[in-house]
Amino acid sequence: MLNAQSRTFTTRNTANVLVLVSDGSEEIETVTVVDVLRRAGALVELSKVDKNLHLTENKLECTMSRGVKVVADSHFSLGHT
């Protein structure tokens, strides 16, 4: 439901969304998707995918395609070592 005065949406159910990001991802695509989902009321977690996780000292910072730095909420792992 859209509240005309505050221009916010309210929903009965909240979606949980996992957005995967890695070094070299397109910043405008990542930020736009996360922004739109959050404005719609979704709980969004930005998760960093890194094939060299053991070498990165668990850094959540991603360097996007144009050098913009984005900090993820968590790491995404397939359980491989």
ROMIKE-931204 format. One record per residue (C-alpha): residue number from 1; y, z negated, x negated. Coordinates in steps of 0.2 Angstrom, whole numbers. Each point is the difference from the previous one (the first is absolute). Last residue first. Example, Ala and Ser with C-alpha at 12.3 -4.5 7.8 and 13.67 -1.06 7.14 Angstrom:
 pos    py    pz    px
   2    -5   -36   -68
   1   -17    -3     6
// end
This chain:
 pos    py    pz    px
  81  -123    -2  -192
  80    -2     8    17
  79     4   -11    16
  78     9    14     9
  77    16    -9    -4
  76    17     0     8
  75    13   -12    -8
  74    13   -10    10
  73    17     0     7
  72     6    15   -10
  71    16     0   -10
  70    10    17     0
  69     9     7   -15
  68     9    16     1
  67    -4    12   -14
  66     0    16    10
  65   -19     1     3
  64    -1   -19     3
  63    -3   -13   -13
  62   -10   -13     9
  61     2   -19    -3
  60   -15   -11     5
  59    -5    -4   -18
  58   -17    -8    -1
  57     0     0   -19
  56    -1    19     1
  55   -15     3   -11
  54   -13    -7    12
  53     8    10    14
  52    -3    16    -9
  51    -4    10    16
  50    15    -6     8
  49     3    -1    19
  48    15   -11     5
  47     0    -7    18
  46    15     0    12
  45    -4   -12    14
  44     7     5    17
  43     0   -12    15
  42     6    12    14
  41    15    -3    11
  40     6    17     2
  39    14    -3   -13
  38   -14    -5   -12
  37    -9    17     3
  36    16    10    -2
  35     4    -9   -16
  34   -17     1    -8
  33    -1    19     4
  32    17     3    -7
  31    -2   -10   -16
  30   -16     9    -4
  29     6    18     4
  28    17    -3    -9
  27    -8    -7   -15
  26   -13    13    -3
  25   -15    -8   -10
  24     0     2   -19
  23    -7   -17    -3
  22   -10    -5    15
  21     2    -4    18
  20   -12    -4    15
  19     7    -6    16
  18   -10   -12    10
  17     5    -2    18
  16    -3   -15    12
  15     5     4    18
  14     8   -13    11
  13    -5    -1    18
  12    11    -4    14
  11    14    10    -6
  10    19    -3    -2
   9    12    13    -6
   8    17    -3    -6
   7    16     8     4
   6     9   -17     2
   5     9     4    16
   4   -11    13     7
   3   -16   -10    -2
   2   -14    13    -2
   1   -17    -4     7
// end
